[in-house]
Amino acid sequence: MTRHDTTVTGPAAPGRTVLVSGAGIAGPALAYWLNRHGFAVTVVEKAGAVRDGGYPVDVRGTALDVVRRMGILPRLRDAHVDLRRLTFLDEDGSHVASVDPHAVTGGVAGRDLEVRRGVLADALHEAVRDEVLFLFDDSVDTLDQHRGGVDVTFRGGGVRTFDLVVGADGLHSRTRALLFGPEERFHRYLGHCFAGFTLRNTFGLVRETAMWNAPGRAAVLYAVGDDSDVHGFLTFARAEPPFDAFRDPTAQRDLVAEVFAGAGWEVPGMLAALREADDLFFDVVSQIRMPRWSGGRVALVGDAAYAPSFLTGQGSSLALVGAYMLAGSLAAEHDHTAGFAAYERDTRAFVTLNQDQVGEGDATLFPTTARGLERRNALLRGLGALPPPAEGRPAHEALVLPEFRIPR
């Protein structure tokens, strides 16, 4: 693909130049705040457009303040999923408990948000698309740092120099690999794999989730509204990551079918739908833990730097908060070295606290043993009698956003 094949939207702004790799959640949020602080921002994204659809994500705690300051909170509230019931089923399909989803997730009804990932990504893009340059159908190939900036070679053949580069390119970040080396150095595997896909809603589910569990296996049907489709998830425990399946959709489907062979409830139909799904997303449940998030003129934000895993429900929220803190720190300090240091100093404790909500190999909702499943089910049946939460600020609210100076 030649340089002029790249899709471009929005003008470039004056000021220090920054390339942001990734137009998911962290990337557009960072571009918005950098632009507000006077930086000239370019966002490169390997997909052909902002990705729509996707499973629902949470926005809560400190992240709510970020989207409020961006002016997109009303739109997100209008798109709130408002999940009303979470039903747990035993291995034989029998009913275990039906609970208010907030009792399990730790969210706050009427305040925290759950929206389709595509809705959040689109709202972030619309908030900044007229102010920064977006390059779609392209990605970073090489980075060469020097005293005057960073020379970036794009897969599409272009070469440009930027003052700074930020990787917002997700769990399997190309930017992180170029800067710090192989993912294995920072990848903390949590002992589970999952496959996500959509299928026809023939189950009568409306704004609710049904979760079937057997030791080490779970099947989830997630209806975010009264749509004709539902989100399906098949999650299973595995001692080691299935590296041979990561880039092979056929191997992924075969692995999931093997693990769930003989399962009851709606699982056989889900496996059949999995075979035909054109939106299969397969990955491991894992975190990224790094001793530092920057090197020279290149930094990381969001999942690229500190993916918390979906078990925390904080991936999108950490991306939003991290983007705000990184942009503000760069604007407030006299150079990028001090800005990157301030970003880590003021954000790391919040990130670590949220990552620590999940212990290694421990997934409370997905027990790996029969005894663990019995304990979880007993806990679910007694949710109404649980003691009140411990006093103090919860992890997702543990950071109060500072007021960074915005240049006139």
Backbone torsions as a table, in degrees:
resi	resn	phi	psi	omega
1	MET	NA	134.0	179.8
2	THR	-86.9	167.3	-176.4
3	ARG	-56.5	-42.0	-175.1
4	HIS	-78.7	-2.1	172.5
5	ASP	-78.0	-15.3	-176.9
6	THR	-69.5	134.4	177.1
7	THR	-78.5	129.2	-177.0
8	VAL	-124.3	133.8	172.4
9	THR	-132.4	144.2	173.1
10	GLY	84.0	151.5	178.5
11	PRO	-84.5	161.0	171.8
12	ALA	-86.6	146.8	-179.4
13	ALA	-103.8	159.4	178.6
14	PRO	-74.9	164.1	175.7
15	GLY	116.6	-172.5	176.3
16	ARG	-58.9	138.8	-174.0
17	THR	-93.7	136.2	179.3
18	VAL	-134.6	131.4	170.9
19	LEU	-100.2	127.5	175.4
20	VAL	-110.3	122.2	179.5
21	SER	-96.4	112.2	179.8
22	GLY	118.7	126.9	-179.7
23	ALA	-119.9	41.2	177.0
24	GLY	-86.4	-104.5	178.3
25	ILE	-104.5	-56.3	-177.0
26	ALA	-62.8	-39.1	-174.6
27	GLY	-62.3	-57.1	178.4
28	PRO	-63.2	-35.1	177.5
29	ALA	-63.2	-43.8	177.7
30	LEU	-64.1	-43.1	179.3
31	ALA	-59.3	-40.7	178.9
32	TYR	-58.8	-50.8	-175.6
33	TRP	-73.2	-35.3	175.2
34	LEU	-62.5	-42.8	178.1
35	ASN	-61.7	-40.6	178.0
36	ARG	-61.3	-30.1	-179.7
37	HIS	-91.6	7.3	172.6
38	GLY	94.9	9.5	177.3
39	PHE	-84.0	151.4	172.6
40	ALA	-93.8	115.0	-168.5
41	VAL	-114.0	135.9	169.8
42	THR	-120.8	134.0	177.8
43	VAL	-115.5	126.3	177.4
44	VAL	-110.8	138.0	-176.0
45	GLU	-141.1	128.8	-176.4
46	LYS	-70.2	-25.4	176.7
47	ALA	-73.7	163.9	-177.6
48	GLY	-79.4	-12.0	-179.3
49	ALA	-166.1	174.1	173.4
50	VAL	-60.9	132.7	-174.3
51	ARG	-79.6	125.1	178.8
52	ASP	-94.2	-176.1	178.4
53	GLY	66.4	-146.3	-179.7
54	GLY	88.0	162.7	-178.4
55	TYR	-72.2	161.0	179.6
56	PRO	-68.5	148.3	177.5
57	VAL	-129.1	156.8	-179.9
58	ASP	-94.6	144.0	168.6
59	VAL	-128.6	111.9	-175.5
60	ARG	-151.8	169.8	177.9
61	GLY	63.5	-134.0	-177.3
62	THR	-59.6	-33.0	-179.5
63	ALA	-62.2	-29.1	176.6
64	LEU	-61.7	-35.8	177.6
65	ASP	-67.6	-34.6	178.2
66	VAL	-62.9	-51.2	-177.3
67	VAL	-69.7	-27.8	174.4
68	ARG	-64.0	-45.6	179.6
69	ARG	-67.1	-23.6	176.8
70	MET	-81.7	-12.7	179.4
71	GLY	84.2	11.1	-177.0
72	ILE	-106.0	3.8	-178.3
73	LEU	-60.6	-44.1	179.1
74	PRO	-57.9	-41.1	179.4
75	ARG	-63.8	-41.1	179.8
76	LEU	-68.4	-36.2	177.0
77	ARG	-63.7	-37.3	178.2
78	ASP	-65.2	-27.9	-177.2
79	ALA	-96.5	4.5	-177.0
80	HIS	-57.1	132.7	-176.7
81	VAL	-68.7	-38.5	179.6
82	ASP	56.5	56.5	176.7
83	LEU	-62.4	130.3	-170.4
84	ARG	-105.5	-20.5	-176.3
85	ARG	-153.8	142.8	175.4
86	LEU	-126.1	114.8	-176.1
87	THR	-109.2	131.1	178.9
88	PHE	-106.5	137.1	-179.3
89	LEU	-124.4	145.0	179.6
90	ASP	-82.8	177.6	-174.2
91	GLU	-59.8	-31.8	178.5
92	ASP	-86.6	5.9	179.2
93	GLY	87.7	0.1	-179.8
94	SER	-74.7	153.8	-176.7
95	HIS	-73.0	131.1	175.8
96	VAL	-101.1	-54.9	-178.6
97	ALA	-166.7	150.3	169.5
98	SER	-120.6	125.5	-172.2
99	VAL	-133.0	162.2	169.2
100	ASP	-66.7	126.3	-178.0
101	PRO	-54.0	-32.9	-178.5
102	HIS	-65.6	-24.7	179.2
103	ALA	-66.9	-23.1	-178.7
104	VAL	-99.2	-40.7	-174.1
105	THR	-82.3	-19.4	-175.7
106	GLY	82.8	6.1	177.8
107	GLY	-75.2	171.4	-178.7
108	VAL	-117.7	115.8	-179.8
109	ALA	-59.6	136.7	178.7
110	GLY	84.9	-7.2	-179.9
111	ARG	-126.0	-54.6	-179.5
112	ASP	-72.6	156.3	-176.1
113	LEU	-117.9	148.6	168.1
114	GLU	-133.9	120.7	-177.8
115	VAL	-136.3	158.4	173.5
116	ARG	-60.3	140.8	-177.9
117	ARG	-56.9	-39.3	-179.8
118	GLY	-64.0	-33.3	177.4
119	VAL	-64.7	-44.7	178.6
120	LEU	-64.8	-45.6	-180.0
121	ALA	-60.6	-41.5	-178.9
122	ASP	-68.2	-40.0	178.7
123	ALA	-63.6	-40.2	178.3
124	LEU	-65.8	-42.8	179.6
125	HIS	-63.3	-45.6	-179.3
126	GLU	-63.4	-29.6	-178.9
127	ALA	-69.0	-17.8	-172.6
128	VAL	-134.6	-5.2	-170.7
129	ARG	-62.6	-26.7	-179.6
130	ASP	-86.3	-3.0	-175.0
131	GLU	-113.1	-18.0	-178.6
132	VAL	-130.8	167.8	-178.3
133	LEU	-94.0	124.2	175.9
134	PHE	-109.0	128.9	176.3
135	LEU	-113.9	106.1	178.6
136	PHE	-95.7	165.4	-178.1
137	ASP	59.7	36.7	179.6
138	ASP	-154.2	167.4	-179.9
139	SER	-161.5	168.6	-180.0
140	VAL	-79.1	131.9	176.9
141	ASP	-102.1	-49.5	179.2
142	THR	-139.5	155.3	174.0
143	LEU	-126.5	135.0	177.3
144	ASP	-132.6	103.1	-179.3
145	GLN	-83.0	144.1	174.8
146	HIS	-152.6	-179.6	-173.6
147	ARG	-60.5	-31.0	-176.2
148	GLY	-93.4	-5.1	-179.2
149	GLY	155.0	-152.8	179.5
150	VAL	-129.4	118.9	174.5
151	ASP	-83.0	123.9	-177.4
152	VAL	-115.0	125.0	171.7
153	THR	-100.6	127.5	-178.5
154	PHE	-95.1	152.5	178.2
155	ARG	-60.4	-29.8	179.2
156	GLY	-75.8	-3.1	175.6
157	GLY	106.9	-10.5	-179.7
158	GLY	-78.8	157.6	174.8
159	VAL	-133.8	127.3	177.9
160	ARG	-140.7	157.8	177.6
161	THR	-112.7	132.8	178.8
162	PHE	-124.5	153.7	174.7
163	ASP	-67.0	-40.0	-177.3
164	LEU	-140.8	154.9	174.2
165	VAL	-131.4	137.3	177.5
166	VAL	-127.0	126.9	175.8
167	GLY	-87.4	114.3	174.1
168	ALA	-121.3	39.9	-168.5
169	ASP	-106.4	31.2	163.3
170	GLY	83.6	-175.8	-175.2
171	LEU	-54.4	-40.4	-177.7
172	HIS	-103.2	48.4	-171.2
173	SER	-56.6	125.4	172.3
174	ARG	-69.8	-38.8	179.3
175	THR	-61.2	-44.1	179.2
176	ARG	-61.3	-41.7	179.8
177	ALA	-63.4	-41.2	179.3
178	LEU	-66.3	-33.9	-174.6
179	LEU	-87.9	-43.2	-170.0
180	PHE	-117.8	-9.7	179.8
181	GLY	105.0	-168.8	-172.4
182	PRO	-58.5	146.6	-179.1
183	GLU	-58.1	-32.8	-175.9
184	GLU	-55.6	-25.7	-179.9
185	ARG	-66.2	-25.9	-171.5
186	PHE	-123.1	-3.2	-174.2
187	HIS	-84.9	119.0	177.9
188	ARG	-107.5	99.1	-177.8
189	TYR	-73.6	133.7	-175.3
190	LEU	-104.3	12.6	170.1
191	GLY	87.7	9.2	-178.4
192	HIS	-136.5	152.0	172.1
193	CYS	-122.0	160.3	177.7
194	PHE	-149.2	152.0	173.7
195	ALA	-125.5	129.2	179.0
196	GLY	-119.7	143.9	-177.7
197	PHE	-167.1	168.7	175.7
198	THR	-107.8	152.8	177.7
199	LEU	-150.3	166.5	-177.5
200	ARG	-65.5	139.8	179.4
201	ASN	-86.5	85.8	176.8
202	THR	-101.7	16.5	-170.5
203	PHE	-108.2	-3.5	-179.5
204	GLY	72.1	21.2	-178.9
205	LEU	-85.4	135.7	178.1
206	VAL	-137.0	117.3	178.7
207	ARG	48.7	49.4	-178.9
208	GLU	-155.4	165.4	179.2
209	THR	-127.1	137.7	172.6
210	ALA	-117.7	129.5	-177.6
211	MET	-125.4	120.0	175.8
212	TRP	-98.0	137.0	-179.3
213	ASN	-131.9	139.3	162.7
214	ALA	-129.2	161.9	179.8
215	PRO	-54.6	119.8	177.6
216	GLY	80.3	1.9	-179.5
217	ARG	-139.7	145.5	175.9
218	ALA	-147.4	143.0	174.4
219	ALA	-125.1	132.5	-174.0
220	VAL	-128.8	133.3	170.2
221	LEU	-114.7	125.1	-168.6
222	TYR	-126.8	107.0	179.3
223	ALA	-101.8	112.1	-175.2
224	VAL	-85.0	-10.6	178.6
225	GLY	-162.8	-146.5	176.7
226	ASP	-105.9	31.2	-178.3
227	ASP	-69.7	169.6	178.3
228	SER	-82.6	-7.8	179.6
229	ASP	-117.2	156.2	171.8
230	VAL	-128.5	159.0	172.1
231	HIS	-87.6	131.3	175.7
232	GLY	-110.5	139.5	176.9
233	PHE	-133.4	134.1	173.5
234	LEU	-122.7	116.5	-173.9
235	THR	-120.8	139.6	-178.7
236	PHE	-149.8	150.9	178.1
237	ALA	-80.8	143.6	177.9
238	ARG	-153.5	132.6	-173.6
239	ALA	-62.6	-40.0	-178.8
240	GLU	-126.0	147.7	177.9
241	PRO	-61.7	141.4	179.1
242	PRO	-83.3	73.4	-173.4
243	PHE	-57.0	-32.1	-176.9
244	ASP	-69.6	-13.6	-177.6
245	ALA	-100.9	-9.2	-171.4
246	PHE	-58.2	-37.3	-175.1
247	ARG	-112.9	19.1	-175.9
248	ASP	-132.3	96.2	-177.9
249	PRO	-57.9	-34.3	177.8
250	THR	-64.8	-43.4	177.9
251	ALA	-63.8	-35.4	178.2
252	GLN	-64.2	-47.8	180.0
253	ARG	-62.5	-40.9	179.9
254	ASP	-65.1	-41.2	-179.6
255	LEU	-63.5	-46.5	-179.5
256	VAL	-63.8	-42.8	179.3
257	ALA	-62.0	-38.8	179.0
258	GLU	-65.7	-44.7	-177.9
259	VAL	-64.3	-38.2	-174.3
260	PHE	-98.6	10.9	178.0
261	ALA	-58.8	132.2	178.0
262	GLY	85.5	-3.9	179.8
263	ALA	-70.8	150.7	-178.4
264	GLY	-97.9	-147.9	-178.5
265	TRP	55.5	-133.6	-179.0
266	GLU	-95.9	10.1	-173.5
267	VAL	-63.5	-43.1	178.8
268	PRO	-56.1	-41.9	177.5
269	GLY	-66.7	-35.3	177.2
270	MET	-65.8	-39.2	178.2
271	LEU	-64.9	-37.9	177.1
272	ALA	-64.6	-41.6	178.1
273	ALA	-66.7	-36.1	178.0
274	LEU	-59.0	-39.8	-179.4
275	ARG	-60.8	-32.1	-175.0
276	GLU	-99.4	-10.2	-173.0
277	ALA	-64.2	136.1	177.1
278	ASP	-100.4	5.4	-179.5
279	ASP	-125.5	28.2	-179.0
280	LEU	-58.7	129.8	173.8
281	PHE	-123.5	116.2	-177.3
282	PHE	-120.0	134.4	177.9
283	ASP	-162.9	177.9	175.3
284	VAL	-99.9	156.8	174.5
285	VAL	-86.8	114.1	-172.6
286	SER	-156.7	169.9	175.8
287	GLN	-124.8	160.5	169.2
288	ILE	-110.8	121.6	179.1
289	ARG	-122.3	119.2	-176.2
290	MET	-127.6	143.4	176.7
291	PRO	-71.9	-23.5	175.0
292	ARG	-151.6	155.4	-174.2
293	TRP	-110.7	8.8	-179.6
294	SER	-149.9	160.1	175.0
295	GLY	-154.0	115.7	-177.9
296	GLY	65.0	-120.6	-177.7
297	ARG	-100.6	13.1	-177.0
298	VAL	-121.9	135.9	179.1
299	ALA	-135.3	169.6	179.7
300	LEU	-124.9	152.0	179.1
301	VAL	-146.1	152.4	178.4
302	GLY	69.8	-148.1	-176.1
303	ASP	-57.9	-29.9	178.9
304	ALA	-59.2	-32.2	-177.5
305	ALA	-101.4	-36.5	-170.1
306	TYR	-154.6	52.0	175.0
307	ALA	-54.4	127.1	-177.9
308	PRO	-94.1	-9.8	-173.9
309	SER	84.5	151.6	-177.4
310	PHE	-68.2	-15.5	179.5
311	LEU	-64.8	-23.0	178.4
312	THR	-85.8	-21.3	-174.4
313	GLY	67.7	17.9	-172.8
314	GLN	-118.0	9.2	-177.0
315	GLY	-59.2	-51.9	-179.2
316	SER	-68.3	-37.4	-179.8
317	SER	-66.1	-42.1	177.0
318	LEU	-64.3	-36.4	177.8
319	ALA	-62.8	-43.8	-179.4
320	LEU	-66.3	-44.4	-179.7
321	VAL	-68.0	-43.8	179.3
322	GLY	-60.5	-39.8	178.4
323	ALA	-62.2	-44.7	178.6
324	TYR	-61.1	-45.5	-176.7
325	MET	-68.6	-39.3	-179.7
326	LEU	-65.8	-48.5	-179.4
327	ALA	-62.0	-45.3	-179.3
328	GLY	-64.7	-38.8	180.0
329	SER	-65.8	-40.5	177.5
330	LEU	-64.5	-36.7	-179.7
331	ALA	-72.6	-33.3	-173.0
332	ALA	-83.4	-22.5	-176.0
333	GLU	-98.4	162.9	-172.5
334	HIS	-77.4	-21.3	176.1
335	ASP	-151.7	173.4	-174.7
336	HIS	-67.1	-32.5	179.7
337	THR	-61.3	-47.1	178.1
338	ALA	-68.4	-35.6	179.4
339	GLY	-65.2	-45.5	178.0
340	PHE	-63.3	-39.3	179.4
341	ALA	-64.3	-40.9	179.0
342	ALA	-66.3	-40.0	177.2
343	TYR	-56.4	-48.6	179.4
344	GLU	-67.9	-43.7	-177.5
345	ARG	-59.8	-41.1	-172.2
346	ASP	-93.5	-9.2	-174.9
347	THR	-115.3	-26.5	-170.5
348	ARG	-60.6	-42.9	-177.7
349	ALA	-61.1	-39.7	177.9
350	PHE	-63.8	-44.9	179.1
351	VAL	-61.6	-49.3	-176.9
352	THR	-62.5	-41.6	179.1
353	LEU	-58.6	-41.6	-179.8
354	ASN	-74.0	-38.3	175.9
355	GLN	-62.9	-35.1	-177.3
356	ASP	-72.9	-2.4	175.8
357	GLN	-68.6	-13.4	176.6
358	VAL	-120.5	124.8	175.7
359	GLY	-84.7	159.4	-177.9
360	GLU	-60.9	124.6	178.3
361	GLY	71.3	7.7	-174.8
362	ASP	-111.1	118.3	176.2
363	ALA	-129.1	100.7	-173.0
364	THR	-56.9	-38.7	-178.7
365	LEU	-77.2	-14.5	-174.8
366	PHE	-127.2	69.2	-177.6
367	PRO	-62.4	145.9	-177.0
368	THR	-98.4	-8.0	-179.8
369	THR	-127.0	159.2	178.3
370	ALA	-62.6	-38.9	179.3
371	ARG	-65.8	-41.7	177.8
372	GLY	-63.1	-37.2	178.7
373	LEU	-66.9	-40.0	177.0
374	GLU	-61.3	-43.4	179.2
375	ARG	-63.3	-43.8	179.4
376	ARG	-62.0	-43.5	-179.5
377	ASN	-63.8	-38.7	177.1
378	ALA	-63.7	-39.1	177.6
379	LEU	-63.5	-43.7	-179.6
380	LEU	-63.4	-41.3	-179.4
381	ARG	-65.4	-25.6	-178.5
382	GLY	-102.4	15.8	-176.0
383	LEU	-56.8	-36.0	-178.4
384	GLY	-65.2	-19.8	-177.8
385	ALA	-105.0	9.5	-178.9
386	LEU	-67.9	150.2	176.0
387	PRO	-68.1	160.5	178.9
388	PRO	-64.2	157.0	-179.8
389	PRO	-60.9	155.2	179.0
390	ALA	-63.1	149.3	179.4
391	GLU	-69.2	158.1	179.6
392	GLY	110.2	167.0	-177.4
393	ARG	-75.8	128.8	177.9
394	PRO	-66.5	163.1	-173.9
395	ALA	-56.8	-40.7	-175.1
396	HIS	-74.5	-5.3	176.2
397	GLU	-116.4	12.9	-169.1
398	ALA	-74.9	-8.8	177.7
399	LEU	-116.9	127.8	173.1
400	VAL	-95.4	123.6	-176.5
401	LEU	-63.2	129.1	173.9
402	PRO	-75.0	162.0	176.0
403	GLU	-96.9	98.3	179.2
404	PHE	-79.0	145.6	178.4
405	ARG	-69.9	130.5	176.1
406	ILE	-106.8	121.4	-178.3
407	PRO	-62.1	147.7	175.1
408	ARG	-81.9	NA	NA
